[in-house]
């Protein structure tokens, strides 16, 4: 190796697959809760005790589901499009 040669270290950040699967599952669960809040005959898991109107509760859960789904898509895009975050050149 010549003296003007340099080592290059490249750092890439990627989200973990488990985190993507968890975010997807949370999105699906929140969507189910939001849609089931419209039906007053379905018993919900203690959420009726909050005494919120069903439409407000549904809108809240569907908003959270949309945010969770958007985060999932954003992180999946980061995983598929591998950008270089840091490039370090070590001269010796």
Secondary structure as UniProt FT lines:
FT   TURN            3..4
FT   STRAND          6..12
FT   HELIX           17..36
FT   TURN            37..38
FT   TURN            40..41
FT   HELIX           47..50
FT   HELIX           54..80
FT   STRAND          84..91
//
